[in-house]
Amino acid sequence: MVVAKNNSKCVLSADSYKSDSIFPLLTLPSKLFSKKMFESTNSAPTLEEMRADQEIFNYEIMKWGDFSSPRNLLLALIGELGELGQDIRTYTYCLDKDGTLNNEDGAVAGNNAKDETVAGNNANHITEDSTTEDVLVELPDVARYLICLAHECQVDLGALTSDRKEIPCCEFTESFWGEVYEQALSQVSLPADEEMDRDFLRMAFSVTKAMDIFQWKPIERNLTNLSREKQEQVDQILKLIFSHVVAMASKYSYDLPRLTQEKIEKVKTKYAASIGKLSKEKVINSRYSHLQSFPGSPETPEDLQSYPLDKPVKDPNSSSGKLLLDLVSCAGLLCEAFQWAKEGAGVNISEAKHAHISHQMCGAVHTLQNLAQNHEVVFSLAFQRKMRMNGNKYPVNLCSGSFAKYSDYTHEGSQNNEAAGNNINAENNGASSDHSEPKIFSINEAASFMSRFVEERNWNQYHVNPRNLCLALVGEVGEVIELFISSASDHEGFCKERLGEELSDCLAYLVRLASCCNVQLTAALLHYFP
């Protein structure tokens, strides 16, 4: 599907849709930006001018070169995505006619959490009267971090449909924003009959595609430590993300060029007086200074009670779309906590940040449980089955000390995945079981199992870095989103077993992140969701 300019107006040509595009996710026509917006996009600074402006400020003025690694910028982008999801989620709840959750009760995801800060429900500026510009206020931050990330990775966002260019320091193809919109809408078109929350989830899913490349090791500027194939994947993924950002702005008549430039100017003003005095890490810590530690902080012994994986949730009727927004928000805000941290920094985190991390983890776990129960998935059995499958996919003798994907070791594991969990239900109904079969029914048991699993494979060297685990978690959240994008739960194509597997992988990384950050997850969950 391409967009053609005709007498200063934009016209969609549905019969020219490119079926072989690298952006095949969406196919229905989008609401086009108006003639007025089209004219304003061509009067805004070009994409290249925005990139150059940020580069001068970050490198020459603020001396932030050490912070501008690809992984830092990706974590920052995901953090802003989490905040955007939080605002959309809050707005969605504000509009609920049944009053499940409004902006005044402070609960998380309709789950009636004991503490209103769980899942970072701080979007108090969002009400039922909010405008699109209010709700999408974080979209320019997503865009500006994406512009910086693309520059660091030598990806030319000014030419969304061109091949990767081999140049020493990547600039963007000079083009007005109107032309950028045309290119983006030729690749991604958001269904006109779907609402903002689902459009956001499609954009979030495009971001999660980068996790396989970035999650387990630092990526050098210009991607010099990646293969040509991986470089091309990064090129396609970043262009896909940018196309989604632009398509979303277009559909909701959001003046992305103007508002992104305004945000860049605000950032410059905000930090101009702090040159050489305040690091980005300190700025991030200051955001959480209002949060209080919960009774299960590292100074308090672990509560002897267990927190069951199948504990009934208090609001089992929340829609899947809203729960996915909660999950993306929690994962994104966890990434935000580590976006400027040094590689390998784990347990040495401030008390305020520790409280923030605990809140987000509790919100994420509770959302996983809610999703499982909404779709009649027995979480404990699903987790047991998936961990057995993972054991077959990652045999100790083949994968010890390596972060490579299971398919790089052997195909035997994938061939036996189905057989791996066939006897779980029978064994839990009284049949004899193998002594190695994991019996996992609580958060503590899940954490203990994952600790042994990782240690046996010599993976602790990767799991001591919370940034690795956050990015891995985001990747698994993307797998959950994909299930709901590709099919609806009431349609024939939806697979509950697959949902249980993906929810289990999310939980596995959450308990590992809790261990890495000294968060006593059981005590925290018992505090917030007694």
Sequence and secondary structure as in RCSB ss.txt:
>XXXX:A:sequence
MVVAKNNSKCVLSADSYKSDSIFPLLTLPSKLFSKKMFESTNSAPTLEEMRADQEIFNYEIMKWGDFSSPRNLLL
ALIGELGELGQDIRTYTYCLDKDGTLNNEDGAVAGNNAKDETVAGNNANHITEDSTTEDVLVELPDVARYLICLA
HECQVDLGALTSDRKEIPCCEFTESFWGEVYEQALSQVSLPADEEMDRDFLRMAFSVTKAMDIFQWKPIERNLTN
LSREKQEQVDQILKLIFSHVVAMASKYSYDLPRLTQEKIEKVKTKYAASIGKLSKEKVINSRYSHLQSFPGSPET
PEDLQSYPLDKPVKDPNSSSGKLLLDLVSCAGLLCEAFQWAKEGAGVNISEAKHAHISHQMCGAVHTLQNLAQNH
EVVFSLAFQRKMRMNGNKYPVNLCSGSFAKYSDYTHEGSQNNEAAGNNINAENNGASSDHSEPKIFSINEAASFM
SRFVEERNWNQYHVNPRNLCLALVGEVGEVIELFISSASDHEGFCKERLGEELSDCLAYLVRLASCCNVQLTAAL
LHYFP
>XXXX:A:secstr
 EEEEETTEEEEEGGG  TT S  S  S      HHHHHHHHHS  HHHHHHHHHIIIIIIS  GGG  HHHHHH
HHHHHHHHHHHHHHHHHHHT TT S  TTT  STTS  SSTTGGG   TT  TT  HHHHTTTHHHHHHHHHHHH
HHTT  TTSTTS     SS       HHHHHHHHHTT    TTS HHHHHHHHHHHHHTTHHHHSSS   GGGTT
S HHHHHHHHHHHHHHHHHHHHHHHHTT  HHHHHHHHHHHHHHHHHTTTTT  HHHHHHHHTTT    TTSTTS
   SS  BTT   S TT  HHHHHHHHHHHHHHHHHHTTTS TT  S   HHHHHHHHHHHHHHHHHHHHHHHHT
T  HHHHHHHHHHHHHHHS HHHHTT    GGGT SHHHHTHHHHTTTHHHHTTT    TTS    BHHHHHHHH
HHHHHHTT HHHHT HHHHHHHHHHHHHHHHHHHHH  TTSTT  HHHHHHHHHHHHHHHHHHHHHTT  HHHHH
HHH  
